[in-house]
Amino acid sequence: MIDIMPELIEVNIMKVDLNFAASFAQRYQLMSVPVLLIVKDDEVVETIYRFESVTNIYEIIRKVLTI
């Protein structure tokens, strides 16, 4: 789902394998995977654990980017 986002909207995507980044998971208090952190101006502004659909993720990202 996430891989097509840059085709729909101007965003940078970074994937992290939490098996190799335990400190990252601790830093952001991640409870489960998959998880999507939306970062704006170097601050996490949204954490999404439920990936319902591409459309839903797109709408959340678009909303956050326009704030």
mmCIF file of the N, C-alpha and C atoms, coordinates in Angstrom:
data_MODEL
# 
_entry.id   MODEL 
# 
loop_
_atom_site.group_PDB 
_atom_site.id 
_atom_site.type_symbol 
_atom_site.label_atom_id 
_atom_site.label_alt_id 
_atom_site.label_comp_id 
_atom_site.label_asym_id 
_atom_site.label_entity_id 
_atom_site.label_seq_id 
_atom_site.pdbx_PDB_ins_code 
_atom_site.Cartn_x 
_atom_site.Cartn_y 
_atom_site.Cartn_z 
_atom_site.occupancy 
_atom_site.B_iso_or_equiv 
_atom_site.pdbx_formal_charge 
_atom_site.auth_seq_id 
_atom_site.auth_comp_id 
_atom_site.auth_asym_id 
_atom_site.auth_atom_id 
_atom_site.pdbx_PDB_model_num 
ATOM 1   N N  . MET A 1 1  ? 0.818  -1.204 0.000  1.00 0.00 ? 1  MET A N  1 
ATOM 2   C CA . MET A 1 1  ? 0.000  0.000  0.000  1.00 0.00 ? 1  MET A CA 1 
ATOM 3   C C  . MET A 1 1  ? 0.857  1.260  0.000  1.00 0.00 ? 1  MET A C  1 
ATOM 4   N N  . ILE A 1 2  ? 1.843  1.269  0.854  1.00 0.00 ? 2  ILE A N  1 
ATOM 5   C CA . ILE A 1 2  ? 2.656  2.471  1.043  1.00 0.00 ? 2  ILE A CA 1 
ATOM 6   C C  . ILE A 1 2  ? 3.514  2.769  -0.181 1.00 0.00 ? 2  ILE A C  1 
ATOM 7   N N  . ASP A 1 3  ? 3.938  1.724  -0.874 1.00 0.00 ? 3  ASP A N  1 
ATOM 8   C CA . ASP A 1 3  ? 4.835  1.921  -2.010 1.00 0.00 ? 3  ASP A CA 1 
ATOM 9   C C  . ASP A 1 3  ? 4.238  2.774  -3.123 1.00 0.00 ? 3  ASP A C  1 
ATOM 10  N N  . ILE A 1 4  ? 2.921  2.834  -3.230 1.00 0.00 ? 4  ILE A N  1 
ATOM 11  C CA . ILE A 1 4  ? 2.329  3.635  -4.310 1.00 0.00 ? 4  ILE A CA 1 
ATOM 12  C C  . ILE A 1 4  ? 2.056  5.080  -3.901 1.00 0.00 ? 4  ILE A C  1 
ATOM 13  N N  . MET A 1 5  ? 2.227  5.415  -2.639 1.00 0.00 ? 5  MET A N  1 
ATOM 14  C CA . MET A 1 5  ? 1.948  6.785  -2.189 1.00 0.00 ? 5  MET A CA 1 
ATOM 15  C C  . MET A 1 5  ? 2.746  7.851  -2.947 1.00 0.00 ? 5  MET A C  1 
ATOM 16  N N  . PRO A 1 6  ? 4.044  7.671  -3.178 1.00 0.00 ? 6  PRO A N  1 
ATOM 17  C CA . PRO A 1 6  ? 4.777  8.712  -3.921 1.00 0.00 ? 6  PRO A CA 1 
ATOM 18  C C  . PRO A 1 6  ? 4.247  8.933  -5.338 1.00 0.00 ? 6  PRO A C  1 
ATOM 19  N N  . GLU A 1 7  ? 3.539  7.953  -5.881 1.00 0.00 ? 7  GLU A N  1 
ATOM 20  C CA . GLU A 1 7  ? 2.932  8.135  -7.203 1.00 0.00 ? 7  GLU A CA 1 
ATOM 21  C C  . GLU A 1 7  ? 1.678  9.002  -7.119 1.00 0.00 ? 7  GLU A C  1 
ATOM 22  N N  . LEU A 1 8  ? 1.068  9.064  -5.944 1.00 0.00 ? 8  LEU A N  1 
ATOM 23  C CA . LEU A 1 8  ? -0.182 9.792  -5.774 1.00 0.00 ? 8  LEU A CA 1 
ATOM 24  C C  . LEU A 1 8  ? 0.000  11.179 -5.179 1.00 0.00 ? 8  LEU A C  1 
ATOM 25  N N  . ILE A 1 9  ? 1.000  11.322 -4.333 1.00 0.00 ? 9  ILE A N  1 
ATOM 26  C CA . ILE A 1 9  ? 1.202  12.571 -3.605 1.00 0.00 ? 9  ILE A CA 1 
ATOM 27  C C  . ILE A 1 9  ? 2.695  12.731 -3.330 1.00 0.00 ? 9  ILE A C  1 
ATOM 28  N N  . GLU A 1 10 ? 3.155  13.953 -3.252 1.00 0.00 ? 10 GLU A N  1 
ATOM 29  C CA . GLU A 1 10 ? 4.588  14.196 -3.051 1.00 0.00 ? 10 GLU A CA 1 
ATOM 30  C C  . GLU A 1 10 ? 4.966  13.937 -1.590 1.00 0.00 ? 10 GLU A C  1 
ATOM 31  N N  . VAL A 1 11 ? 5.504  12.736 -1.352 1.00 0.00 ? 11 VAL A N  1 
ATOM 32  C CA . VAL A 1 11 ? 5.932  12.343 -0.006 1.00 0.00 ? 11 VAL A CA 1 
ATOM 33  C C  . VAL A 1 11 ? 7.223  11.541 -0.103 1.00 0.00 ? 11 VAL A C  1 
ATOM 34  N N  . ASN A 1 12 ? 7.961  11.541 0.966  1.00 0.00 ? 12 ASN A N  1 
ATOM 35  C CA . ASN A 1 12 ? 9.134  10.682 1.085  1.00 0.00 ? 12 ASN A CA 1 
ATOM 36  C C  . ASN A 1 12 ? 8.758  9.517  1.981  1.00 0.00 ? 12 ASN A C  1 
ATOM 37  N N  . ILE A 1 13 ? 9.111  8.314  1.552  1.00 0.00 ? 13 ILE A N  1 
ATOM 38  C CA . ILE A 1 13 ? 8.793  7.111  2.305  1.00 0.00 ? 13 ILE A CA 1 
ATOM 39  C C  . ILE A 1 13 ? 10.094 6.500  2.812  1.00 0.00 ? 13 ILE A C  1 
ATOM 40  N N  . MET A 1 14 ? 10.110 6.146  4.075  1.00 0.00 ? 14 MET A N  1 
ATOM 41  C CA . MET A 1 14 ? 11.252 5.446  4.656  1.00 0.00 ? 14 MET A CA 1 
ATOM 42  C C  . MET A 1 14 ? 10.724 4.212  5.360  1.00 0.00 ? 14 MET A C  1 
ATOM 43  N N  . LYS A 1 15 ? 11.272 3.060  5.036  1.00 0.00 ? 15 LYS A N  1 
ATOM 44  C CA . LYS A 1 15 ? 10.857 1.821  5.674  1.00 0.00 ? 15 LYS A CA 1 
ATOM 45  C C  . LYS A 1 15 ? 11.935 1.405  6.672  1.00 0.00 ? 15 LYS A C  1 
ATOM 46  N N  . VAL A 1 16 ? 11.477 0.890  7.814  1.00 0.00 ? 16 VAL A N  1 
ATOM 47  C CA . VAL A 1 16 ? 12.394 0.453  8.863  1.00 0.00 ? 16 VAL A CA 1 
ATOM 48  C C  . VAL A 1 16 ? 11.978 -0.946 9.295  1.00 0.00 ? 16 VAL A C  1 
ATOM 49  N N  . ASP A 1 17 ? 12.924 -1.872 9.296  1.00 0.00 ? 17 ASP A N  1 
ATOM 50  C CA . ASP A 1 17 ? 12.677 -3.215 9.814  1.00 0.00 ? 17 ASP A CA 1 
ATOM 51  C C  . ASP A 1 17 ? 12.956 -3.175 11.311 1.00 0.00 ? 17 ASP A C  1 
ATOM 52  N N  . LEU A 1 18 ? 11.905 -3.242 12.108 1.00 0.00 ? 18 LEU A N  1 
ATOM 53  C CA . LEU A 1 18 ? 12.058 -3.094 13.557 1.00 0.00 ? 18 LEU A CA 1 
ATOM 54  C C  . LEU A 1 18 ? 12.813 -4.246 14.198 1.00 0.00 ? 18 LEU A C  1 
ATOM 55  N N  . ASN A 1 19 ? 12.999 -5.344 13.473 1.00 0.00 ? 19 ASN A N  1 
ATOM 56  C CA . ASN A 1 19 ? 13.844 -6.428 13.984 1.00 0.00 ? 19 ASN A CA 1 
ATOM 57  C C  . ASN A 1 19 ? 15.287 -5.967 14.128 1.00 0.00 ? 19 ASN A C  1 
ATOM 58  N N  . PHE A 1 20 ? 15.658 -4.969 13.357 1.00 0.00 ? 20 PHE A N  1 
ATOM 59  C CA . PHE A 1 20 ? 17.025 -4.457 13.378 1.00 0.00 ? 20 PHE A CA 1 
ATOM 60  C C  . PHE A 1 20 ? 17.108 -3.041 13.914 1.00 0.00 ? 20 PHE A C  1 
ATOM 61  N N  . ALA A 1 21 ? 15.999 -2.524 14.444 1.00 0.00 ? 21 ALA A N  1 
ATOM 62  C CA . ALA A 1 21 ? 15.971 -1.142 14.935 1.00 0.00 ? 21 ALA A CA 1 
ATOM 63  C C  . ALA A 1 21 ? 15.134 -1.043 16.217 1.00 0.00 ? 21 ALA A C  1 
ATOM 64  N N  . ALA A 1 22 ? 15.516 -1.823 17.198 1.00 0.00 ? 22 ALA A N  1 
ATOM 65  C CA . ALA A 1 22 ? 14.769 -1.845 18.464 1.00 0.00 ? 22 ALA A CA 1 
ATOM 66  C C  . ALA A 1 22 ? 14.734 -0.467 19.122 1.00 0.00 ? 22 ALA A C  1 
ATOM 67  N N  . SER A 1 23 ? 15.818 0.277  19.018 1.00 0.00 ? 23 SER A N  1 
ATOM 68  C CA . SER A 1 23 ? 15.844 1.609  19.645 1.00 0.00 ? 23 SER A CA 1 
ATOM 69  C C  . SER A 1 23 ? 14.837 2.549  18.978 1.00 0.00 ? 23 SER A C  1 
ATOM 70  N N  . PHE A 1 24 ? 14.627 2.390  17.681 1.00 0.00 ? 24 PHE A N  1 
ATOM 71  C CA . PHE A 1 24 ? 13.631 3.185  16.962 1.00 0.00 ? 24 PHE A CA 1 
ATOM 72  C C  . PHE A 1 24 ? 12.239 2.880  17.513 1.00 0.00 ? 24 PHE A C  1 
ATOM 73  N N  . ALA A 1 25 ? 11.927 1.601  17.681 1.00 0.00 ? 25 ALA A N  1 
ATOM 74  C CA . ALA A 1 25 ? 10.628 1.193  18.219 1.00 0.00 ? 25 ALA A CA 1 
ATOM 75  C C  . ALA A 1 25 ? 10.429 1.723  19.629 1.00 0.00 ? 25 ALA A C  1 
ATOM 76  N N  . GLN A 1 26 ? 11.457 1.676  20.436 1.00 0.00 ? 26 GLN A N  1 
ATOM 77  C CA . GLN A 1 26 ? 11.373 2.193  21.804 1.00 0.00 ? 26 GLN A CA 1 
ATOM 78  C C  . GLN A 1 26 ? 11.192 3.704  21.803 1.00 0.00 ? 26 GLN A C  1 
ATOM 79  N N  . ARG A 1 27 ? 11.944 4.391  20.967 1.00 0.00 ? 27 ARG A N  1 
ATOM 80  C CA . ARG A 1 27 ? 11.888 5.857  20.914 1.00 0.00 ? 27 ARG A CA 1 
ATOM 81  C C  . ARG A 1 27 ? 10.475 6.353  20.616 1.00 0.00 ? 27 ARG A C  1 
ATOM 82  N N  . TYR A 1 28 ? 9.795  5.672  19.684 1.00 0.00 ? 28 TYR A N  1 
ATOM 83  C CA . TYR A 1 28 ? 8.465  6.107  19.277 1.00 0.00 ? 28 TYR A CA 1 
ATOM 84  C C  . TYR A 1 28 ? 7.354  5.291  19.950 1.00 0.00 ? 28 TYR A C  1 
ATOM 85  N N  . GLN A 1 29 ? 7.722  4.455  20.906 1.00 0.00 ? 29 GLN A N  1 
ATOM 86  C CA . GLN A 1 29 ? 6.776  3.649  21.683 1.00 0.00 ? 29 GLN A CA 1 
ATOM 87  C C  . GLN A 1 29 ? 5.817  2.888  20.774 1.00 0.00 ? 29 GLN A C  1 
ATOM 88  N N  . LEU A 1 30 ? 6.372  2.210  19.779 1.00 0.00 ? 30 LEU A N  1 
ATOM 89  C CA . LEU A 1 30 ? 5.563  1.462  18.823 1.00 0.00 ? 30 LEU A CA 1 
ATOM 90  C C  . LEU A 1 30 ? 5.076  0.176  19.468 1.00 0.00 ? 30 LEU A C  1 
ATOM 91  N N  . MET A 1 31 ? 3.783  -0.081 19.349 1.00 0.00 ? 31 MET A N  1 
ATOM 92  C CA . MET A 1 31 ? 3.158  -1.207 20.027 1.00 0.00 ? 31 MET A CA 1 
ATOM 93  C C  . MET A 1 31 ? 3.026  -2.450 19.152 1.00 0.00 ? 31 MET A C  1 
ATOM 94  N N  . SER A 1 32 ? 2.890  -2.255 17.852 1.00 0.00 ? 32 SER A N  1 
ATOM 95  C CA . SER A 1 32 ? 2.745  -3.390 16.951 1.00 0.00 ? 32 SER A CA 1 
ATOM 96  C C  . SER A 1 32 ? 3.157  -2.971 15.551 1.00 0.00 ? 32 SER A C  1 
ATOM 97  N N  . VAL A 1 33 ? 3.268  -3.954 14.669 1.00 0.00 ? 33 VAL A N  1 
ATOM 98  C CA . VAL A 1 33 ? 3.572  -3.704 13.273 1.00 0.00 ? 33 VAL A CA 1 
ATOM 99  C C  . VAL A 1 33 ? 2.522  -4.397 12.427 1.00 0.00 ? 33 VAL A C  1 
ATOM 100 N N  . PRO A 1 34 ? 2.185  -3.895 11.271 1.00 0.00 ? 34 PRO A N  1 
ATOM 101 C CA . PRO A 1 34 ? 2.782  -2.707 10.671 1.00 0.00 ? 34 PRO A CA 1 
ATOM 102 C C  . PRO A 1 34 ? 2.295  -1.430 11.351 1.00 0.00 ? 34 PRO A C  1 
ATOM 103 N N  . VAL A 1 35 ? 3.104  -0.405 11.210 1.00 0.00 ? 35 VAL A N  1 
ATOM 104 C CA . VAL A 1 35 ? 2.762  0.907  11.746 1.00 0.00 ? 35 VAL A CA 1 
ATOM 105 C C  . VAL A 1 35 ? 3.253  1.962  10.761 1.00 0.00 ? 35 VAL A C  1 
ATOM 106 N N  . LEU A 1 36 ? 2.499  3.018  10.633 1.00 0.00 ? 36 LEU A N  1 
ATOM 107 C CA . LEU A 1 36 ? 2.884  4.129  9.763  1.00 0.00 ? 36 LEU A CA 1 
ATOM 108 C C  . LEU A 1 36 ? 3.013  5.372  10.626 1.00 0.00 ? 36 LEU A C  1 
ATOM 109 N N  . LEU A 1 37 ? 4.199  5.952  10.630 1.00 0.00 ? 37 LEU A N  1 
ATOM 110 C CA . LEU A 1 37 ? 4.414  7.221  11.318 1.00 0.00 ? 37 LEU A CA 1 
ATOM 111 C C  . LEU A 1 37 ? 4.432  8.307  10.260 1.00 0.00 ? 37 LEU A C  1 
ATOM 112 N N  . ILE A 1 38 ? 3.603  9.307  10.425 1.00 0.00 ? 38 ILE A N  1 
ATOM 113 C CA . ILE A 1 38 ? 3.603  10.444 9.510  1.00 0.00 ? 38 ILE A CA 1 
ATOM 114 C C  . ILE A 1 38 ? 4.342  11.570 10.208 1.00 0.00 ? 38 ILE A C  1 
ATOM 115 N N  . VAL A 1 39 ? 5.407  12.011 9.560  1.00 0.00 ? 39 VAL A N  1 
ATOM 116 C CA . VAL A 1 39 ? 6.294  13.014 10.145 1.00 0.00 ? 39 VAL A CA 1 
ATOM 117 C C  . VAL A 1 39 ? 6.195  14.291 9.338  1.00 0.00 ? 39 VAL A C  1 
ATOM 118 N N  . LYS A 1 40 ? 6.021  15.392 10.048 1.00 0.00 ? 40 LYS A N  1 
ATOM 119 C CA . LYS A 1 40 ? 5.990  16.710 9.410  1.00 0.00 ? 40 LYS A CA 1 
ATOM 120 C C  . LYS A 1 40 ? 6.867  17.625 10.241 1.00 0.00 ? 40 LYS A C  1 
ATOM 121 N N  . ASP A 1 41 ? 7.765  18.325 9.583  1.00 0.00 ? 41 ASP A N  1 
ATOM 122 C CA . ASP A 1 41 ? 8.693  19.235 10.262 1.00 0.00 ? 41 ASP A CA 1 
ATOM 123 C C  . ASP A 1 41 ? 9.440  18.525 11.393 1.00 0.00 ? 41 ASP A C  1 
ATOM 124 N N  . ASP A 1 42 ? 9.927  17.309 11.093 1.00 0.00 ? 42 ASP A N  1 
ATOM 125 C CA . ASP A 1 42 ? 10.717 16.496 12.035 1.00 0.00 ? 42 ASP A CA 1 
ATOM 126 C C  . ASP A 1 42 ? 9.956  16.101 13.297 1.00 0.00 ? 42 ASP A C  1 
ATOM 127 N N  . GLU A 1 43 ? 8.633  16.078 13.240 1.00 0.00 ? 43 GLU A N  1 
ATOM 128 C CA . GLU A 1 43 ? 7.814  15.687 14.383 1.00 0.00 ? 43 GLU A CA 1 
ATOM 129 C C  . GLU A 1 43 ? 6.760  14.678 13.928 1.00 0.00 ? 43 GLU A C  1 
ATOM 130 N N  . VAL A 1 44 ? 6.591  13.607 14.689 1.00 0.00 ? 44 VAL A N  1 
ATOM 131 C CA . VAL A 1 44 ? 5.550  12.627 14.375 1.00 0.00 ? 44 VAL A CA 1 
ATOM 132 C C  . VAL A 1 44 ? 4.202  13.271 14.679 1.00 0.00 ? 44 VAL A C  1 
ATOM 133 N N  . VAL A 1 45 ? 3.379  13.400 13.644 1.00 0.00 ? 45 VAL A N  1 
ATOM 134 C CA . VAL A 1 45 ? 2.079  14.052 13.816 1.00 0.00 ? 45 VAL A CA 1 
ATOM 135 C C  . VAL A 1 45 ? 0.921  13.055 13.746 1.00 0.00 ? 45 VAL A C  1 
ATOM 136 N N  . GLU A 1 46 ? 1.207  11.843 13.304 1.00 0.00 ? 46 GLU A N  1 
ATOM 137 C CA . GLU A 1 46 ? 0.163  10.823 13.210 1.00 0.00 ? 46 GLU A CA 1 
ATOM 138 C C  . GLU A 1 46 ? 0.813  9.442  13.269 1.00 0.00 ? 46 GLU A C  1 
ATOM 139 N N  . THR A 1 47 ? 0.215  8.540  14.011 1.00 0.00 ? 47 THR A N  1 
ATOM 140 C CA . THR A 1 47 ? 0.649  7.144  14.078 1.00 0.00 ? 47 THR A CA 1 
ATOM 141 C C  . THR A 1 47 ? -0.547 6.284  13.706 1.00 0.00 ? 47 THR A C  1 
ATOM 142 N N  . ILE A 1 48 ? -0.362 5.452  12.688 1.00 0.00 ? 48 ILE A N  1 
ATOM 143 C CA . ILE A 1 48 ? -1.460 4.632  12.174 1.00 0.00 ? 48 ILE A CA 1 
ATOM 144 C C  . ILE A 1 48 ? -1.080 3.159  12.302 1.00 0.00 ? 48 ILE A C  1 
ATOM 145 N N  . TYR A 1 49 ? -1.923 2.406  12.985 1.00 0.00 ? 49 TYR A N  1 
ATOM 146 C CA . TYR A 1 49 ? -1.722 0.969  13.124 1.00 0.00 ? 49 TYR A CA 1 
ATOM 147 C C  . TYR A 1 49 ? -2.652 0.166  12.215 1.00 0.00 ? 49 TYR A C  1 
ATOM 148 N N  . ARG A 1 50 ? -3.779 0.750  11.839 1.00 0.00 ? 50 ARG A N  1 
ATOM 149 C CA . ARG A 1 50 ? -4.745 0.053  10.979 1.00 0.00 ? 50 ARG A CA 1 
ATOM 150 C C  . ARG A 1 50 ? -4.626 0.557  9.552  1.00 0.00 ? 50 ARG A C  1 
ATOM 151 N N  . PHE A 1 51 ? -4.199 -0.310 8.664  1.00 0.00 ? 51 PHE A N  1 
ATOM 152 C CA . PHE A 1 51 ? -4.086 0.031  7.250  1.00 0.00 ? 51 PHE A CA 1 
ATOM 153 C C  . PHE A 1 51 ? -5.348 -0.473 6.559  1.00 0.00 ? 51 PHE A C  1 
ATOM 154 N N  . GLU A 1 52 ? -6.371 0.351  6.516  1.00 0.00 ? 52 GLU A N  1 
ATOM 155 C CA . GLU A 1 52 ? -7.645 -0.085 5.958  1.00 0.00 ? 52 GLU A CA 1 
ATOM 156 C C  . GLU A 1 52 ? -7.601 -0.179 4.435  1.00 0.00 ? 52 GLU A C  1 
ATOM 157 N N  . SER A 1 53 ? -7.074 0.843  3.802  1.00 0.00 ? 53 SER A N  1 
ATOM 158 C CA . SER A 1 53 ? -7.021 0.863  2.341  1.00 0.00 ? 53 SER A CA 1 
ATOM 159 C C  . SER A 1 53 ? -6.037 1.934  1.891  1.00 0.00 ? 53 SER A C  1 
ATOM 160 N N  . VAL A 1 54 ? -5.671 1.866  0.632  1.00 0.00 ? 54 VAL A N  1 
ATOM 161 C CA . VAL A 1 54 ? -4.805 2.890  0.051  1.00 0.00 ? 54 VAL A CA 1 
ATOM 162 C C  . VAL A 1 54 ? -5.490 4.242  0.124  1.00 0.00 ? 54 VAL A C  1 
ATOM 163 N N  . THR A 1 55 ? -6.775 4.269  -0.161 1.00 0.00 ? 55 THR A N  1 
ATOM 164 C CA . THR A 1 55 ? -7.528 5.521  -0.131 1.00 0.00 ? 55 THR A CA 1 
ATOM 165 C C  . THR A 1 55 ? -7.520 6.137  1.261  1.00 0.00 ? 55 THR A C  1 
ATOM 166 N N  . ASN A 1 56 ? -7.715 5.324  2.276  1.00 0.00 ? 56 ASN A N  1 
ATOM 167 C CA . ASN A 1 56 ? -7.711 5.813  3.646  1.00 0.00 ? 56 ASN A CA 1 
ATOM 168 C C  . ASN A 1 56 ? -6.349 6.398  4.018  1.00 0.00 ? 56 ASN A C  1 
ATOM 169 N N  . ILE A 1 57 ? -5.288 5.695  3.703  1.00 0.00 ? 57 ILE A N  1 
ATOM 170 C CA . ILE A 1 57 ? -3.940 6.186  4.012  1.00 0.00 ? 57 ILE A CA 1 
ATOM 171 C C  . ILE A 1 57 ? -3.655 7.472  3.240  1.00 0.00 ? 57 ILE A C  1 
ATOM 172 N N  . TYR A 1 58 ? -4.031 7.495  1.976  1.00 0.00 ? 58 TYR A N  1 
ATOM 173 C CA . TYR A 1 58 ? -3.856 8.693  1.150  1.00 0.00 ? 58 TYR A CA 1 
ATOM 174 C C  . TYR A 1 58 ? -4.550 9.898  1.781  1.00 0.00 ? 58 TYR A C  1 
ATOM 175 N N  . GLU A 1 59 ? -5.789 9.719  2.198  1.00 0.00 ? 59 GLU A N  1 
ATOM 176 C CA . GLU A 1 59 ? -6.553 10.822 2.790  1.00 0.00 ? 59 GLU A CA 1 
ATOM 177 C C  . GLU A 1 59 ? -5.921 11.315 4.090  1.00 0.00 ? 59 GLU A C  1 
ATOM 178 N N  . ILE A 1 60 ? -5.441 10.402 4.906  1.00 0.00 ? 60 ILE A N  1 
ATOM 179 C CA . ILE A 1 60 ? -4.784 10.800 6.162  1.00 0.00 ? 60 ILE A CA 1 
ATOM 180 C C  . ILE A 1 60 ? -3.512 11.588 5.868  1.00 0.00 ? 60 ILE A C  1 
ATOM 181 N N  . ILE A 1 61 ? -2.696 11.091 4.956  1.00 0.00 ? 61 ILE A N  1 
ATOM 182 C CA . ILE A 1 61 ? -1.453 11.785 4.613  1.00 0.00 ? 61 ILE A CA 1 
ATOM 183 C C  . ILE A 1 61 ? -1.757 13.162 4.022  1.00 0.00 ? 61 ILE A C  1 
ATOM 184 N N  . ARG A 1 62 ? -2.709 13.217 3.101  1.00 0.00 ? 62 ARG A N  1 
ATOM 185 C CA . ARG A 1 62 ? -3.070 14.498 2.473  1.00 0.00 ? 62 ARG A CA 1 
ATOM 186 C C  . ARG A 1 62 ? -3.557 15.495 3.515  1.00 0.00 ? 62 ARG A C  1 
ATOM 187 N N  . LYS A 1 63 ? -4.369 15.042 4.455  1.00 0.00 ? 63 LYS A N  1 
ATOM 188 C CA . LYS A 1 63 ? -4.882 15.915 5.512  1.00 0.00 ? 63 LYS A CA 1 
ATOM 189 C C  . LYS A 1 63 ? -3.730 16.455 6.375  1.00 0.00 ? 63 LYS A C  1 
ATOM 190 N N  . VAL A 1 64 ? -2.819 15.607 6.742  1.00 0.00 ? 64 VAL A N  1 
ATOM 191 C CA . VAL A 1 64 ? -1.695 16.011 7.593  1.00 0.00 ? 64 VAL A CA 1 
ATOM 192 C C  . VAL A 1 64 ? -0.791 17.005 6.846  1.00 0.00 ? 64 VAL A C  1 
ATOM 193 N N  . LEU A 1 65 ? -0.557 16.776 5.578  1.00 0.00 ? 65 LEU A N  1 
ATOM 194 C CA . LEU A 1 65 ? 0.327  17.644 4.810  1.00 0.00 ? 65 LEU A CA 1 
ATOM 195 C C  . LEU A 1 65 ? -0.265 19.034 4.583  1.00 0.00 ? 65 LEU A C  1 
ATOM 196 N N  . THR A 1 66 ? -1.572 19.156 4.655  1.00 0.00 ? 66 THR A N  1 
ATOM 197 C CA . THR A 1 66 ? -2.197 20.457 4.422  1.00 0.00 ? 66 THR A CA 1 
ATOM 198 C C  . THR A 1 66 ? -2.417 21.242 5.700  1.00 0.00 ? 66 THR A C  1 
ATOM 199 N N  . ILE A 1 67 ? -2.116 20.639 6.838  1.00 0.00 ? 67 ILE A N  1 
ATOM 200 C CA . ILE A 1 67 ? -2.286 21.357 8.136  1.00 0.00 ? 67 ILE A CA 1 
ATOM 201 C C  . ILE A 1 67 ? -1.196 22.381 8.290  1.00 0.00 ? 67 ILE A C  1 
# 
